[in-house]
Amino acid sequence: TNTEELSWDPIGNGRMYCGTFDGNGKTIRNLYINSTIMYKGFFGYAYNGCIKNITFDNAKVKGNDNCSTGILAGYAGSCVIENIKTTESCSVEGKEETGGIAGRANGNISNCENHAIVKGSCYVGGIVGICFDSENSITSCANYGEITGTEDFVGGIIGYFGEGSLQNSANYGNVTGDARVGNLIGYANICNIN
């Protein structure tokens, strides 16, 4: 009889998640987060691990402060992320560092597909809001969701790309921002695009 939605407590909230999480092709439905914690997502803070093979349906993630917000992960540092999908019934809303898959990430991201609506202020992307370190790769990813940033660094795939490569990826969603706005990348510092 309880109709109140309870906000999910992200995995790795307090202590970072280190390890391999294989969703085995399963779907997570009705993920709900509305929180002021630092890193918001199914995983709050993951580091030096691998997260793969998950679909999110009807996920609603909302951050109320300036830190990293994503459906899969708020912050995924030195992680492998592969085969992650969000459906068109999903949405993510944050401020700085907001992405359909991850708000902030470093590492190798492949075969990910975002259909969620993504809204933020700056560093906003369909797949990732920001990748800031070197040796990052985004491969075979696609965004279909509408991406909206109220400030700068807004991209269909990634808002801000510090250094790395973007390969075989495409954006099909509308992208809106104030400055440094791109179909694939809002701003790239050192980037190899194929």
C-alpha positions as semicolon CSV with decimal commas, in nm:
position;residue;x (nm);y (nm);z (nm)
1;T;0,000;0,000;0,000
2;N;0,301;0,231;0,017
3;T;0,296;0,451;-0,297
4;E;0,599;0,664;-0,211
5;E;0,892;0,618;-0,448
6;L;1,211;0,534;-0,261
7;S;1,538;0,664;-0,400
8;W;1,795;0,393;-0,485
9;D;2,113;0,399;-0,277
10;P;2,386;0,370;-0,544
11;I;2,632;0,082;-0,536
12;G;2,969;0,224;-0,436
13;N;2,820;0,511;-0,240
14;G;3,068;0,565;0,040
15;R;3,314;0,300;-0,080
16;M;3,399;0,270;-0,448
17;Y;3,289;-0,043;-0,632
18;C;3,590;-0,237;-0,769
19;G;3,519;-0,552;-0,964
20;T;3,324;-0,699;-1,252
21;F;2,947;-0,664;-1,275
22;D;2,795;-0,869;-1,558
23;G;2,422;-0,809;-1,601
24;N;2,404;-1,113;-1,832
25;G;2,169;-0,930;-2,069
26;K;1,907;-0,863;-1,802
27;T;1,688;-0,550;-1,780
28;I;1,667;-0,329;-1,472
29;R;1,328;-0,156;-1,460
30;N;1,202;0,145;-1,266
31;L;1,534;0,265;-1,122
32;Y;1,457;0,585;-0,932
33;I;1,715;0,824;-0,788
34;N;1,649;1,171;-0,649
35;S;1,943;1,261;-0,431
36;T;2,202;1,516;-0,324
37;I;2,483;1,259;-0,280
38;M;2,804;1,326;-0,471
39;Y;2,784;1,053;-0,740
40;K;2,441;0,948;-0,864
41;G;2,357;0,639;-1,073
42;F;2,291;0,268;-1,038
43;F;2,660;0,273;-0,945
44;G;2,763;0,585;-0,760
45;Y;3,142;0,548;-0,778
46;A;3,302;0,255;-0,964
47;Y;3,677;0,229;-1,008
48;N;3,913;-0,001;-1,197
49;G;3,647;-0,253;-1,289
50;C;3,414;-0,373;-1,563
51;I;3,038;-0,318;-1,594
52;K;2,857;-0,481;-1,885
53;N;2,545;-0,631;-2,041
54;I;2,264;-0,431;-1,877
55;T;1,954;-0,260;-2,017
56;F;1,774;0,010;-1,817
57;D;1,403;0,065;-1,872
58;N;1,198;0,348;-1,717
59;A;1,495;0,475;-1,515
60;K;1,451;0,822;-1,364
61;V;1,771;0,971;-1,222
62;K;1,784;1,324;-1,084
63;G;2,073;1,498;-0,914
64;N;2,024;1,812;-0,711
65;D;2,381;1,934;-0,689
66;N;2,683;1,994;-0,912
67;C;2,841;1,647;-0,908
68;S;2,833;1,355;-1,150
69;T;2,500;1,205;-1,257
70;G;2,429;0,914;-1,496
71;I;2,189;0,623;-1,527
72;L;2,455;0,351;-1,509
73;A;2,714;0,541;-1,307
74;G;2,780;0,879;-1,159
75;Y;3,158;0,832;-1,180
76;A;3,330;0,535;-1,347
77;G;3,707;0,579;-1,313
78;S;3,943;0,353;-1,510
79;C;3,650;0,126;-1,596
80;V;3,547;-0,087;-1,891
81;I;3,182;-0,021;-1,977
82;E;3,025;-0,231;-2,252
83;N;2,684;-0,333;-2,384
84;I;2,480;-0,089;-2,179
85;K;2,147;0,038;-2,314
86;T;1,888;0,285;-2,190
87;T;1,536;0,292;-2,335
88;E;1,334;0,594;-2,443
89;S;1,130;0,576;-2,121
90;C;1,444;0,676;-1,926
91;S;1,560;1,021;-1,824
92;V;1,853;1,173;-1,637
93;E;1,876;1,524;-1,501
94;G;2,172;1,681;-1,325
95;K;2,389;1,988;-1,325
96;E;2,761;1,950;-1,403
97;E;2,884;1,618;-1,551
98;T;2,561;1,455;-1,666
99;G;2,539;1,166;-1,913
100;G;2,291;0,909;-2,037
101;I;2,525;0,624;-1,939
102;A;2,775;0,792;-1,704
103;G;2,825;1,143;-1,575
104;R;3,204;1,118;-1,552
105;A;3,413;0,832;-1,685
106;N;3,762;0,723;-1,781
107;G;3,853;0,405;-1,961
108;N;3,705;0,209;-2,249
109;I;3,337;0,244;-2,337
110;S;3,192;0,030;-2,616
111;N;2,861;-0,087;-2,765
112;C;2,651;0,147;-2,554
113;E;2,323;0,299;-2,667
114;N;2,132;0,584;-2,506
115;H;1,766;0,666;-2,576
116;A;1,714;0,862;-2,253
117;I;1,646;1,235;-2,233
118;V;1,954;1,400;-2,079
119;K;1,944;1,744;-1,913
120;G;2,219;1,928;-1,731
121;S;2,410;2,253;-1,707
122;C;2,763;2,190;-1,839
123;Y;2,963;1,878;-1,939
124;V;2,652;1,705;-2,075
125;G;2,653;1,409;-2,318
126;G;2,435;1,131;-2,451
127;I;2,683;0,864;-2,345
128;V;2,917;1,048;-2,105
129;G;2,927;1,400;-1,968
130;I;3,306;1,422;-1,931
131;C;3,621;1,209;-1,986
132;F;3,917;1,407;-1,862
133;D;4,223;1,178;-1,842
134;S;4,427;1,021;-2,124
135;E;4,386;0,686;-2,303
136;N;4,006;0,687;-2,317
137;S;3,817;0,519;-2,598
138;I;3,452;0,535;-2,700
139;T;3,372;0,274;-2,965
140;S;3,051;0,170;-3,143
141;C;2,820;0,385;-2,932
142;A;2,503;0,568;-3,034
143;N;2,279;0,834;-2,887
144;Y;1,911;0,876;-2,982
145;G;1,800;1,085;-2,685
146;E;1,751;1,461;-2,669
147;I;2,052;1,627;-2,503
148;T;2,010;1,967;-2,338
149;G;2,270;2,174;-2,156
150;T;2,202;2,521;-2,022
151;E;2,571;2,617;-2,037
152;D;2,871;2,484;-2,231
153;F;3,043;2,154;-2,325
154;V;2,739;1,971;-2,464
155;G;2,764;1,681;-2,713
156;G;2,554;1,401;-2,859
157;I;2,808;1,142;-2,745
158;I;3,025;1,332;-2,495
159;G;3,031;1,686;-2,362
160;Y;3,403;1,723;-2,283
161;F;3,671;1,481;-2,408
162;G;4,011;1,536;-2,251
163;E;4,213;1,284;-2,451
164;G;4,136;0,963;-2,639
165;S;3,962;0,817;-2,943
166;L;3,605;0,813;-3,071
167;Q;3,530;0,543;-3,327
168;N;3,228;0,410;-3,519
169;S;2,982;0,613;-3,315
170;A;2,681;0,824;-3,412
171;N;2,437;1,074;-3,270
172;Y;2,074;1,087;-3,388
173;G;1,934;1,308;-3,111
174;N;1,887;1,684;-3,092
175;V;2,164;1,863;-2,902
176;T;2,116;2,205;-2,742
177;G;2,359;2,417;-2,540
178;D;2,498;2,766;-2,495
179;A;2,860;2,725;-2,611
180;R;3,099;2,448;-2,720
181;V;2,815;2,235;-2,857
182;G;2,868;1,950;-3,105
183;N;2,684;1,668;-3,275
184;L;2,932;1,413;-3,138
185;I;3,158;1,607;-2,899
186;G;3,104;1,943;-2,733
187;Y;3,477;2,003;-2,682
188;A;3,775;1,778;-2,754
189;N;4,123;1,857;-2,627
190;I;4,327;1,575;-2,788
191;C;4,104;1,336;-2,979
192;N;4,133;1,087;-3,265
193;I;3,797;1,058;-3,445
194;N;3,738;0,770;-3,686
